[in-house]
Amino acid sequence: MALTGIEIFKLLAKTNCKQCGFPTCLAFAMKLAAKQVSIDACPFVSDDVKAMLGEASAPPIRKITIGTGDNQLTVGEETVLFRHEKTFVHQPGFALRIEDTASAAEIEKQLADVAAATMERVGQKLKFSLIAVKNVSKDKDKYLSAIKLVQSKCNLPLILVASNTDIMAAALEITAAAKPLIAPANEENYPVMADLAKKHSCPLVVAHSGGLEKLNDLSEKVQALGVKDLVLHPGHQDLSTTLAQLTQIRRTALKKAAKGLGFPVLESAIVEGDNPLDELGRASLLVMKYAAIIILSSAEIGKMLPLFTLRQNIYTDPQQPLQVEEKVYKIGEPTADSPVIITTNFSLTYFIVASEIENSKVPTWLVIADAEGMSVLTAWAADKFNAAKISKVINSTGIGNQVKNRKLIIPGYVAVLSGEVAEVLPDWKIVVGPREAGNLPAFLRNFQ
């Protein structure tokens, strides 16, 4: 069990040196017990004490890394049940299932769909994270051929799905360097699968559909064999059962009430039937309710756009909104006669405004003011976007030296600021722009 703050304090040097960033060792111990800091922040802790405090400082859900290089996926390290308590740490990875019974042309088409299902939203690149290659044929040569084809066409990390341990061993001989996730370790094959995971230093999926108690027992058996990097799979259940199991796994892991459940969870969103909305609905639930890896049957952009957007929204820190840098952005090729617009640094605001300016085909100077990531109205209400802030940004960026026509367009929602801004920027004419960004193209085309 995790140690309390007082128990941790008794093990520290008690120097109150403040080098950890806290005024006292007791304050640091309390933060360590709450898993809000690392023991490495203390310069005086001994190796023995550091090892002793490992459980207290480690997150309740183990960090697991799949793959290598720039495309590797990290899951786990979650510390809360609800994102408003702190934040969710690692967003779930979407994995496309590819079966080895598919033809080479079909596999190439699936991989092309994965590549096409890549987009940028508010400055973040949204894409698939993994390819799950499943051994449906039970044939080793077909499976290896499918894996080789996937590797030749795609650089995403792999999930190797094969219950036959001989086939898995052969697959690992050609993929182990890329550190794939291997699955599944079940009641029948877990000793051999654990040996393969140890031999190749790959994370392992532990699967049991008989309930969480049996899943926990199997996980503990695998850990006893020396494999610590695990992913749990409680089996494909109906939606209500899946929701209950994922919630129970997260609650139990956070309380450290079961040694075998403190790991990320893999779940399938694939639903048999002709209604594509069924898979979208199941995947949406899995994004919101704690799945770390979500298996999908296809990569249609119409399905992935809402899933990518939902994942991005759920896994954005609610206490730290997405922000862009405070500076002057050139939209098009603005000149000394081009209009100047100012708004806040909330990412969504910036990208919407910038997009509408681009649609207008009018080269424009876009000035972004640091409002702590708030939207225009929120920042104005919090006094983070006011006349003083606008004056400071205009003067500090030197935009006045780049334009002749000193007309500053402020958002229509804060028209009330126009008089105050005019007072602090007497060399500028303050123009109230439209309230909605969608009206910017027509406004700019008619702007004089």
C-alpha positions in Angstrom: 0.0 0.0 0.0 1.1 3.6 -0.6 2.7 5.5 2.3 1.0 8.5 4.0 2.6 11.9 3.9 3.8 11.6 7.5 5.3 8.2 6.9 7.2 9.6 3.9 8.3 12.6 5.9 9.9 10.3 8.5 12.2 8.9 5.8 13.4 12.3 4.4 16.5 14.2 5.5 14.4 16.9 7.1 16.8 19.7 6.0 14.0 22.0 4.8 16.5 23.1 2.1 13.7 24.2 -0.3 15.6 22.8 -3.3 12.7 20.6 -4.1 10.5 23.7 -4.7 8.6 23.4 -1.4 9.1 25.4 1.8 9.5 22.3 4.0 10.2 18.6 3.8 6.7 18.0 5.2 5.1 19.9 2.4 7.1 17.9 -0.1 6.2 14.6 1.6 2.5 15.5 1.4 2.8 16.3 -2.3 4.7 13.0 -2.9 2.0 11.1 -1.1 -0.6 12.7 -3.4 1.6 11.6 -6.4 2.0 15.3 -7.5 5.8 15.3 -7.5 8.6 12.8 -8.0 11.0 11.7 -5.3 13.8 12.7 -7.6 13.1 16.3 -6.7 14.8 15.8 -3.3 18.6 16.1 -3.7 19.3 14.4 -0.3 17.3 11.2 -0.5 19.3 8.0 -0.4 19.0 5.2 -3.0 17.6 2.9 -0.3 14.9 5.5 0.6 14.2 6.2 -3.0 13.6 2.5 -3.6 11.4 2.3 -0.5 9.3 5.3 -1.7 9.0 3.9 -5.2 5.4 2.8 -4.6 4.4 6.2 -3.1 5.9 8.2 -6.0 4.8 5.9 -8.8 1.4 6.5 -10.5 -1.2 3.8 -9.7 -1.5 2.8 -13.4 1.8 1.7 -14.8 3.3 3.6 -17.7 3.6 1.4 -20.9 5.4 2.4 -24.1 4.7 0.7 -27.4 7.0 1.1 -30.3 10.1 3.2 -30.7 11.1 6.5 -32.1 8.8 9.4 -32.9 5.7 7.3 -33.4 5.9 5.4 -30.1 2.7 5.4 -28.0 2.8 5.9 -24.2 -0.3 5.0 -22.2 -1.0 4.7 -18.4 0.3 7.0 -15.6 -3.3 8.1 -14.9 -4.0 9.4 -11.4 -7.6 10.5 -11.4 -11.1 9.1 -12.1 -12.4 12.4 -13.4 -10.5 14.9 -15.6 -11.5 17.9 -13.6 -9.8 16.5 -10.5 -6.4 17.0 -12.2 -6.1 15.9 -15.8 -5.9 12.8 -17.9 -2.3 12.2 -18.9 -2.0 10.0 -22.0 -4.7 10.0 -24.6 -5.8 6.6 -25.9 -4.3 5.2 -29.1 -6.6 4.2 -32.0 -5.5 1.0 -33.6 -6.7 -0.4 -37.0 -7.3 -4.1 -37.1 -5.8 -5.9 -40.1 -6.4 -9.6 -40.5 -3.9 -11.9 -42.2 -6.7 -13.4 -44.3 -7.0 -10.2 -46.3 -5.3 -9.9 -49.7 -2.2 -7.7 -50.2 -4.3 -5.2 -52.1 -6.9 -5.1 -49.3 -4.2 -4.6 -46.7 -2.6 -1.8 -48.7 -6.0 -0.1 -49.0 -6.5 -0.3 -45.3 -3.1 1.3 -44.7 -3.7 4.0 -47.2 -7.0 4.8 -45.3 -4.9 5.1 -42.1 -2.5 7.5 -43.8 -5.4 9.6 -45.2 -7.1 9.7 -41.7 -4.6 12.3 -40.5 -5.6 15.9 -39.8 -4.6 19.0 -37.9 -6.9 20.7 -35.5 -6.0 23.7 -33.4 -2.3 23.1 -34.0 -2.3 19.4 -33.1 -1.8 16.5 -35.5 -4.5 13.9 -35.1 -3.9 10.4 -36.4 -4.0 6.7 -35.8 -1.4 5.4 -33.3 -1.2 1.6 -33.9 -1.8 -1.2 -36.4 -3.1 -4.4 -34.9 -2.2 -7.4 -37.1 -4.4 -10.4 -36.2 -3.6 -14.0 -37.0 -7.0 -15.3 -38.2 -5.7 -17.8 -40.7 -3.8 -19.8 -38.0 -1.1 -20.1 -40.7 2.4 -18.8 -39.8 3.5 -17.9 -43.3 0.4 -15.9 -44.0 0.8 -14.1 -40.7 4.4 -13.2 -41.3 3.7 -12.1 -44.8 0.9 -9.8 -43.6 3.3 -8.3 -40.9 6.1 -7.7 -43.4 3.6 -6.0 -45.8 2.4 -3.7 -43.0 6.0 -2.9 -41.9 6.9 -2.0 -45.5 4.0 0.4 -45.9 3.6 1.9 -42.5 5.8 3.1 -39.6 3.2 3.0 -36.8 3.8 0.6 -33.8 2.3 -2.8 -34.1 0.0 -4.9 -31.9 0.7 -8.6 -32.7 -2.4 -10.7 -32.1 -1.8 -14.4 -32.2 -2.8 -17.0 -29.5 -0.5 -19.6 -31.0 2.8 -19.2 -29.3 4.9 -20.7 -32.1 3.4 -18.2 -34.5 4.0 -15.4 -32.0 7.6 -16.4 -31.6 8.2 -16.3 -35.3 6.5 -12.9 -35.6 8.7 -11.5 -32.8 11.8 -12.6 -34.6 11.1 -10.0 -37.3 9.4 -7.3 -35.2 11.0 -7.4 -31.7 13.3 -4.4 -32.4 10.2 -2.3 -33.0 8.9 -3.2 -29.5 5.4 -4.3 -30.5 2.6 -5.0 -28.0 1.9 -8.7 -28.1 -1.4 -10.4 -27.4 -3.0 -12.3 -25.9 -1.7 -14.0 -22.8 -4.5 -16.2 -21.6 -5.0 -19.0 -19.1 -3.7 -21.6 -21.7 -0.6 -19.8 -23.0 0.5 -17.3 -20.5 3.8 -19.0 -19.4 5.1 -19.1 -22.9 3.8 -15.6 -23.8 5.4 -14.3 -20.7 8.8 -15.9 -21.7 8.5 -14.3 -25.1 7.7 -10.9 -23.6 10.7 -11.1 -21.3 13.0 -12.4 -24.1 12.2 -9.5 -26.4 11.4 -6.8 -23.8 8.0 -6.2 -25.3 4.8 -5.2 -23.4 2.2 -8.0 -23.1 -1.6 -8.0 -23.2 -3.2 -10.1 -20.4 -6.7 -11.2 -21.5 -9.5 -12.9 -19.5 -13.2 -12.6 -20.2 -14.3 -14.4 -17.0 -14.6 -11.3 -14.8 -12.2 -8.9 -13.2 -11.3 -11.2 -10.3 -10.0 -13.8 -12.8 -8.3 -11.1 -14.9 -6.5 -9.8 -11.7 -5.4 -13.3 -10.8 -4.0 -13.9 -14.3 -2.2 -10.6 -14.3 -0.6 -11.5 -11.0 0.6 -14.8 -12.3 2.2 -13.1 -15.3 3.9 -10.6 -13.1 5.2 -13.4 -10.9 7.0 -14.7 -14.0 8.9 -11.4 -14.3 6.8 -9.4 -16.8 5.9 -6.0 -15.5 4.8 -4.1 -18.6 1.2 -5.3 -19.0 -1.9 -4.2 -20.8 -5.3 -5.6 -19.6 -8.1 -6.9 -21.8 -11.2 -7.9 -19.9 -12.8 -9.3 -23.1 -15.4 -7.9 -25.6 -18.6 -7.5 -23.6 -21.9 -5.7 -24.1 -21.7 -1.9 -23.7 -23.1 -1.7 -20.2 -20.8 -4.5 -18.9 -17.8 -2.9 -20.6 -18.6 0.5 -19.0 -18.9 -1.1 -15.6 -15.6 -3.1 -16.0 -13.6 -0.2 -17.2 -14.8 2.0 -14.4 -14.2 -0.7 -11.8 -10.6 -1.3 -13.1 -9.8 2.5 -12.9 -11.3 2.8 -9.4 -9.5 -0.3 -8.1 -6.2 0.8 -9.7 -6.4 4.3 -8.2 -7.0 2.8 -4.8 -4.3 0.2 -5.3 -6.7 -2.4 -4.1 -5.7 -5.1 -6.6 -2.1 -5.6 -7.7 -3.1 -7.1 -11.0 -5.3 -4.2 -12.2 -2.9 -1.3 -12.1 -2.3 -1.3 -15.8 -3.7 0.4 -19.0 -6.7 -1.3 -20.7 -7.1 -2.4 -24.3 -10.6 -2.7 -25.7 -12.2 -3.3 -29.1 -14.8 -1.0 -30.5 -15.7 -3.4 -33.3 -19.4 -4.2 -33.4 -20.8 -6.9 -35.7 -23.6 -5.6 -38.0 -24.2 -3.1 -40.8 -24.7 0.1 -38.8 -21.4 2.0 -38.7 -22.7 4.2 -35.9 -22.6 1.3 -33.6 -18.8 1.2 -33.7 -18.6 5.0 -33.5 -20.7 5.0 -30.4 -18.8 2.2 -28.7 -15.5 3.9 -29.5 -16.7 7.2 -28.1 -17.6 5.5 -24.8 -14.2 3.9 -24.7 -12.5 7.3 -25.2 -14.4 8.8 -22.4 -14.3 5.9 -20.0 -10.7 4.9 -19.6 -9.6 2.7 -22.5 -6.0 3.2 -23.3 -6.0 1.4 -26.6 -9.0 1.2 -28.9 -9.2 -1.3 -31.8 -11.2 -0.2 -34.8 -12.3 -2.1 -38.0 -11.8 0.7 -40.5 -10.3 4.2 -40.9 -13.1 6.1 -42.7 -12.5 9.9 -42.2 -16.2 10.3 -41.4 -15.8 8.1 -38.4 -12.3 9.3 -37.3 -13.0 13.0 -37.4 -15.5 12.9 -34.4 -13.4 10.4 -32.6 -10.2 12.4 -33.0 -12.0 15.6 -31.9 -13.6 13.9 -28.9 -10.2 12.4 -27.8 -8.6 15.8 -28.1 -11.3 17.5 -26.1 -11.3 14.9 -23.3 -7.5 14.8 -23.0 -6.9 18.5 -23.0 -6.0 19.7 -19.5 -9.1 21.6 -18.3 -6.9 23.8 -16.2 -4.5 24.7 -19.0 -6.4 25.5 -22.3 -4.6 25.1 -25.6 -2.7 28.3 -26.3 -0.8 29.9 -29.1 2.2 32.3 -28.7 1.6 36.0 -28.2 2.9 37.7 -31.4 1.9 39.0 -34.8 1.0 36.4 -37.3 1.0 37.0 -41.1 -2.1 35.7 -42.8 -1.2 35.8 -46.5 1.3 38.4 -47.5 0.3 41.5 -45.6 1.7 44.9 -46.5 1.9 48.3 -44.8 -1.7 49.0 -46.0 -3.2 45.7 -44.8 -5.7 45.5 -41.9 -4.7 44.7 -38.3 -6.9 42.4 -36.2 -6.4 41.5 -32.5 -7.8 38.6 -30.6 -6.8 36.3 -27.7 -4.4 33.3 -27.6 -7.0 30.6 -27.1 -6.0 28.1 -29.8 -9.5 27.5 -31.1 -10.1 31.2 -31.3 -6.8 31.7 -33.2 -7.4 28.9 -35.7 -11.0 29.8 -36.4 -10.1 33.5 -36.9 -7.0 32.7 -39.0 -9.1 30.3 -41.1 -11.8 32.9 -41.8 -9.1 35.5 -42.7 -7.6 33.0 -45.2 -11.1 32.5 -46.7 -11.4 36.2 -47.2 -8.3 36.3 -49.4 -7.4 39.6 -47.8 -3.7 39.6 -46.5 -4.0 40.6 -42.8 -1.8 41.2 -39.7 -3.3 39.1 -36.9 -2.1 40.2 -33.4 -2.5 37.6 -30.7 -2.6 38.8 -27.1 -1.8 36.4 -24.2 -5.1 36.0 -22.3 -4.0 32.8 -20.5 -5.7 30.6 -23.1 -9.1 32.1 -22.7 -11.6 32.9 -25.4 -12.5 36.6 -26.0 -15.6 36.9 -23.8 -14.1 34.8 -21.0 -10.9 36.8 -21.1 -12.7 40.1 -21.1 -14.9 38.9 -18.1 -11.8 37.8 -16.2 -10.0 41.2 -17.0 -7.3 39.3 -19.0 -8.3 41.0 -22.3 -8.6 44.7 -21.7 -7.4 48.1 -23.0 -4.2 47.9 -21.1 -3.4 44.4 -22.4 -4.3 45.4 -26.0 -2.1 48.6 -25.7 0.8 46.6 -24.3 0.7 44.0 -27.1 0.4 46.5 -29.9 3.4 48.5 -28.5 5.6 45.5 -27.6 5.1 43.7 -31.0 6.0 46.9 -33.0 3.1 46.3 -35.4 2.7 50.1 -35.6 6.0 50.3 -37.4 4.9 47.9 -40.0 1.6 49.5 -41.1 0.7 53.0 -42.5 -3.0 52.7 -42.1 -3.3 52.5 -38.3 -6.7 50.9 -37.9 -7.0 48.3 -35.3 -9.9 45.9 -35.5 -11.1 44.5 -32.2 -13.6 41.6 -31.7 -17.2 42.7 -31.9 -18.0 40.9 -28.6 -15.9 43.5 -26.8 -17.1 46.6 -28.6 -17.4 48.1 -25.1 -13.6 48.4 -25.0 -13.3 50.6 -28.1 -13.4 53.9 -26.2 -10.8 52.7 -23.6 -8.5 51.3 -26.3 -8.7 54.6 -28.2 -7.6 56.4 -25.1 -4.5 54.3 -24.6 -3.7 54.0 -28.3 -4.3 57.6 -29.5 -2.3 57.0 -32.8 -4.7 54.3 -33.8 -8.3 54.3 -35.0 -10.2 51.6 -33.3 -12.7 49.7 -35.4 -15.2 47.2 -34.0 -15.2 44.0 -36.1 -18.0 41.4 -36.4 -19.1 39.4 -33.4 -18.8 36.1 -35.2 -15.6 34.9 -37.0 -17.8 33.6 -39.9 -18.6 37.2 -40.8 -14.9 38.2 -41.2 -14.5 37.5 -44.9 -17.3 39.9 -45.9 -16.1 42.4 -43.4 -12.5 42.4 -44.6 -13.4 42.5 -48.3 -15.3 45.7 -47.6 -12.8 47.2 -45.1 -11.4 50.5 -46.0 
